[in-house]
Amino acid sequence: MEQVVTLKLKLYEPTQAKREMYQLMADRCTDFANRYLSLDKKERPRTSGEAKKYSEPLPSAVLNQAIRDIKAKPKAKRFKHLWPAFSNQNFRVEREVTRDGGAVWKASFPTLEKRVGVPIVVQPYQEKYLEMLLSGRAKQGSARLVRRGKDWYVHLSLTVPVEEKRGGKVMGVDLGMIDLLVASVSGQTLFFSGDELVYVRRHYAQLRKKLQKAGAYRALKRLGDKEHRWVTDVNHKVSRMLVDFAIIHGVTKIRLEDLTGARWAHPQRREQRKDHGRSLQYWPYYQLRQFIEYKAVLAGIRVELVNPDLTTLTCSRCGEVIRTRPKGRWFRCPRCRRVKHVDVNAADNIAQAVSGLAA
């Protein structure tokens, strides 16, 4: 089994001249992308040689990769940013051993002037993937030069082998609008309450309303970017804690509800604009699911999607199906008289796939 991972490697203190050069490359790459889209499809360049007449000077490697990136987004009408990218033939990562036995990591890629080698900041968890790349156990994909604030990063794509675990336990995960997530495996549960998240979202909604009335559109955009980063960070942390919980309890399979088409689960629904932060109704659950899948696969844990039809209406102990969703936070079975937290009951049903696996 294989999984694609993206390493975000920070360039170590580039000079002002290099920062300006990277920005110029990024601007030229974006300008070329938008010129490309303005051309008739028959006139669009297919090679870097043909592309040069529509672009300010850029390395051929960057132009070729830009054409591939543009074609990969056939519905794009305009690019706000198309960051310079390099194929696996034009980008290299190297490790140099220092005199004291340590290691310095460097990345090399073509620029406007020449091919440069620059030091990069490598976090401990990233080293194992780079070691796999150098030893030939991981396959290198494209690398992209990206600016975040005042810092420059290389986003390096790698395909790494993953050994899938066999046997073991199955964990069910229920996603909800009161508790963000409830996981259950063999009587052990993990809760992520949504109370604090709702409070923060309501705070953002109130600030957004004030800025809209004041016509402070730049501040409004900055607020939106800040909220997006906060939400993404929460989803990363929750998914990490969930997968760690699964590893600790010997889980080899995680089952999630298939919420495809659910009005409240889709990250790009128009109704999101009408939500004022009163609940988790428009939390980006799809992104959360992607993060869970991504981290689980790297841990050798399989993720399966389950039909959600009867998960909240079925007793996870005896299989009795009730007609309406339980009121409050407890599921009371009319047959076996068992009382259980409604989301834990749903998570156990998801683990059992009581409504079958999603197609």
C-alpha positions in Angstrom: 0.0 0.0 0.0 1.2 3.5 -0.8 0.4 7.0 0.4 1.3 10.4 -0.9 2.6 12.8 1.7 3.5 16.5 1.3 6.4 17.8 3.3 6.4 21.6 3.9 10.1 22.4 4.1 11.0 26.0 5.2 13.9 27.7 3.4 16.5 28.7 6.0 16.9 32.5 6.1 17.1 33.3 2.4 18.8 36.6 1.6 16.7 39.6 0.5 18.0 39.2 -3.1 16.8 35.6 -3.1 13.4 36.5 -1.6 12.9 39.0 -4.4 14.0 36.5 -7.0 11.5 33.9 -5.7 8.7 36.5 -5.7 9.6 37.5 -9.3 9.4 33.9 -10.4 6.1 33.4 -8.7 4.7 36.6 -10.3 5.9 35.6 -13.7 4.5 32.0 -13.3 1.1 33.4 -12.3 1.1 35.9 -15.2 1.9 33.1 -17.7 -0.9 30.9 -16.3 -3.5 33.7 -16.8 -2.1 34.4 -20.3 -2.4 30.7 -21.1 -6.0 30.6 -20.1 -6.8 33.7 -22.2 -5.6 31.9 -25.4 -7.8 29.8 -27.6 -7.3 26.1 -26.7 -5.8 25.5 -30.1 -3.2 28.2 -29.6 -2.1 27.2 -26.1 1.6 26.2 -25.9 2.4 22.5 -25.2 6.1 22.9 -24.5 8.4 25.4 -22.7 9.8 26.4 -26.1 6.3 27.4 -27.3 5.5 29.0 -23.9 8.4 31.4 -23.9 6.7 33.9 -26.2 3.8 34.2 -23.7 6.0 34.5 -20.6 8.7 36.7 -19.1 11.9 34.7 -18.7 11.5 31.6 -16.6 13.5 28.3 -16.4 12.2 25.8 -18.9 11.6 23.3 -16.1 9.3 25.8 -14.4 7.4 26.5 -17.6 6.9 22.8 -18.4 5.6 22.1 -14.9 3.3 25.2 -15.0 1.7 23.8 -18.2 1.1 20.5 -16.4 -0.3 22.3 -13.4 -2.7 24.4 -15.5 -4.0 21.4 -17.4 -4.6 19.6 -14.1 -7.2 22.3 -13.3 -9.4 22.4 -16.4 -12.1 24.4 -14.8 -9.9 27.2 -13.7 -10.7 30.7 -15.1 -8.0 32.7 -13.4 -5.2 32.0 -11.0 -4.6 34.2 -8.0 -1.3 32.3 -7.5 0.5 29.7 -9.5 3.6 29.0 -7.5 6.8 27.9 -9.3 7.0 24.1 -9.4 9.7 21.6 -10.4 9.5 18.0 -11.5 11.4 15.2 -9.9 14.1 15.6 -12.5 14.8 19.2 -11.7 14.5 19.2 -7.9 16.9 17.5 -5.5 17.2 17.1 -1.7 20.6 16.3 -0.3 22.0 15.7 3.2 25.5 16.9 4.2 27.2 15.5 7.3 28.9 18.2 9.4 32.1 17.8 11.3 30.3 17.3 14.6 28.4 14.4 13.1 25.2 16.3 12.6 23.4 16.8 9.3 22.5 19.8 7.1 19.7 19.4 4.6 19.7 21.3 1.3 17.4 21.6 -1.6 18.5 22.5 -5.1 16.4 23.8 -8.0 16.7 26.1 -11.1 16.0 29.8 -10.7 16.1 32.9 -12.9 19.9 33.2 -12.5 21.2 29.6 -12.1 20.6 26.4 -10.2 20.8 27.1 -6.5 21.4 25.0 -3.4 19.7 26.4 -0.3 19.6 25.1 3.3 16.1 23.9 4.5 14.7 23.5 8.0 13.7 19.8 8.5 11.5 18.8 11.4 12.2 15.5 13.2 9.1 13.8 11.8 10.1 14.9 8.3 13.5 13.4 8.4 12.3 9.8 8.2 10.5 10.6 4.9 13.6 12.3 3.5 15.7 9.3 4.5 13.3 7.1 2.7 13.7 9.3 -0.4 17.5 9.1 -0.3 17.5 5.4 0.2 15.1 4.9 -2.7 12.2 3.6 -0.6 10.1 6.7 -1.4 9.3 8.1 -4.8 9.7 11.9 -5.4 6.9 13.8 -7.0 6.7 17.5 -7.8 8.1 20.3 -5.6 6.5 23.8 -5.3 8.1 27.0 -4.1 5.5 28.8 -1.9 5.5 32.0 0.2 3.6 32.1 3.5 3.8 35.5 5.1 7.5 36.5 5.0 8.8 32.9 4.8 9.4 30.7 1.8 8.7 27.0 1.7 9.2 24.1 -0.6 6.2 21.8 -0.7 7.6 18.4 -1.7 5.4 15.5 -2.7 6.5 12.0 -1.9 4.9 8.6 -2.4 5.8 6.3 0.5 5.1 2.6 1.1 2.8 1.8 4.0 2.4 -1.6 5.6 -1.3 -2.2 6.3 -2.1 -3.8 9.6 -4.1 -7.0 9.7 -6.6 -8.3 12.2 -7.0 -6.1 15.2 -10.0 -4.0 16.3 -12.5 -1.9 14.4 -13.3 1.7 15.6 -16.4 3.6 14.8 -16.4 7.4 14.5 -19.6 9.5 14.7 -19.4 13.1 13.4 -22.0 15.4 14.8 -23.2 19.0 15.3 -23.0 19.0 19.2 -19.9 16.9 19.7 -17.6 17.4 16.8 -16.5 13.8 16.9 -17.1 10.7 19.1 -15.0 7.5 18.6 -15.7 4.1 20.2 -13.7 0.9 20.2 -14.1 -2.1 22.6 -15.8 0.1 25.3 -13.2 2.8 25.1 -14.5 6.2 23.9 -13.0 9.5 22.7 -15.0 12.7 22.7 -14.3 16.0 21.0 -16.8 18.5 22.3 -18.0 21.2 20.0 -18.8 23.8 22.7 -15.5 25.8 22.4 -15.5 25.6 18.6 -19.1 27.0 18.5 -18.0 29.8 20.8 -15.0 30.7 18.6 -17.1 30.5 15.4 -19.7 32.8 16.9 -17.0 35.3 17.8 -15.7 35.3 14.2 -19.3 35.7 12.9 -19.9 38.8 15.1 -16.6 40.3 14.0 -17.4 39.6 10.4 -20.8 41.3 10.7 -19.2 44.4 12.2 -16.6 44.6 9.4 -19.2 44.1 6.7 -21.2 47.0 8.1 -18.1 49.2 8.3 -17.1 48.3 4.7 -13.7 47.1 5.9 -13.2 44.6 3.2 -9.4 44.1 3.6 -9.8 43.5 7.3 -12.7 41.2 6.4 -10.5 39.1 4.1 -7.8 38.9 6.7 -10.3 37.7 9.3 -11.6 35.1 6.8 -8.1 33.8 6.3 -7.4 33.7 10.0 -10.6 31.7 10.6 -9.8 29.3 7.8 -6.3 28.7 9.3 -7.8 28.1 12.8 -10.4 25.6 11.4 -7.7 23.7 9.5 -5.5 23.6 12.5 -8.3 22.2 14.7 -9.0 19.5 12.1 -5.3 18.6 11.9 -5.1 18.3 15.7 -8.4 16.3 16.1 -7.4 13.9 13.3 -4.0 13.4 14.8 -5.4 12.7 18.3 -8.0 10.3 16.8 -5.4 8.3 14.9 -3.1 8.2 18.0 -6.1 6.9 20.0 -6.7 4.2 17.4 -3.0 3.1 17.5 -3.0 2.9 21.3 -6.0 0.6 21.3 -4.8 -1.7 18.5 -7.2 -0.5 15.9 -6.6 -1.7 12.3 -9.7 -0.3 10.7 -11.6 3.0 11.2 -15.1 3.3 10.0 -16.7 6.7 9.3 -20.1 7.7 8.1 -20.3 8.4 4.4 -21.7 11.9 4.5 -21.5 12.5 0.8 -24.5 14.7 -0.2 -25.4 15.6 3.4 -26.4 19.3 3.5 -24.5 20.0 6.7 -21.3 18.1 5.9 -20.3 19.6 2.5 -17.5 22.2 2.8 -18.8 24.4 -0.1 -22.5 24.7 0.4 -24.1 28.1 -0.2 -26.1 27.8 3.0 -22.8 28.2 4.8 -23.1 32.0 4.3 -26.3 32.0 6.4 -24.8 30.1 9.3 -24.0 32.6 12.1 -21.8 30.3 14.2 -24.6 28.9 16.4 -23.6 25.3 15.8 -21.2 23.0 14.0 -23.7 22.6 11.2 -21.3 23.9 8.6 -18.0 22.7 10.0 -15.8 21.3 7.2 -16.3 17.7 8.0 -15.1 16.6 4.5 -11.7 18.2 5.3 -11.7 16.5 8.7 -12.4 13.1 7.0 -9.5 13.7 4.5 -7.1 14.4 7.4 -8.2 11.3 9.2 -7.8 9.1 6.1 -4.4 10.6 5.3 -3.0 10.1 8.8 -4.6 6.7 9.3 -3.2 5.3 6.1 0.3 6.4 7.1 -0.2 4.4 10.3 -1.2 1.3 8.4 -4.9 1.6 9.4 -7.6 1.1 6.8 -10.5 3.6 6.6 -13.9 2.5 5.4 -17.1 4.5 4.8 -20.4 3.3 6.2 -24.0 4.1 5.1 -25.4 6.4 7.9 -29.1 5.5 7.5 -29.8 3.7 10.8 -26.8 4.4 12.9 -28.6 6.7 15.3 -31.9 4.7 15.4 -30.5 1.2 16.2 -29.5 -0.2 19.5 -25.9 -1.3 19.2 -26.5 -4.1 21.7 -29.6 -5.9 20.6 -30.3 -4.4 17.1 -33.7 -2.9 18.0 -34.6 -0.1 15.6 -36.6 2.9 16.9 -38.7 5.2 14.7 -37.4 8.6 15.6 -34.1 10.0 16.7 -33.7 10.0 20.5 -34.3 13.2 22.3 -31.5 14.6 24.5 -28.1 12.9 24.7 -29.1 9.4 25.6 -30.3 6.4 23.6 -32.8 4.2 25.6 -33.5 0.9 24.0 -37.2 -0.2 24.4 -36.3 -3.8 24.1 -33.1 -4.5 26.2 -33.5 -1.4 28.3 -29.9 -0.4 27.8 -29.1 3.3 28.2 -26.1 4.7 26.2 -24.8 8.0 25.1 -26.5 8.6 21.7 -23.2 9.4 19.9 -21.4 6.5 21.4 -24.3 4.2 20.4 -24.0 5.6 16.9 -20.2 5.1 16.8 -20.6 1.5 17.8 -23.2 1.0 15.1 -20.8 2.6 12.6 -18.1 0.2 13.7 -20.5 -2.7 13.1 -21.6 -1.2 9.8 -25.3 -1.9 10.6 -26.5 -0.2 7.4 -23.7 -1.7 5.3 -20.6 -0.3 3.8 -20.9 2.6 1.3 -20.5 1.7 -2.3 
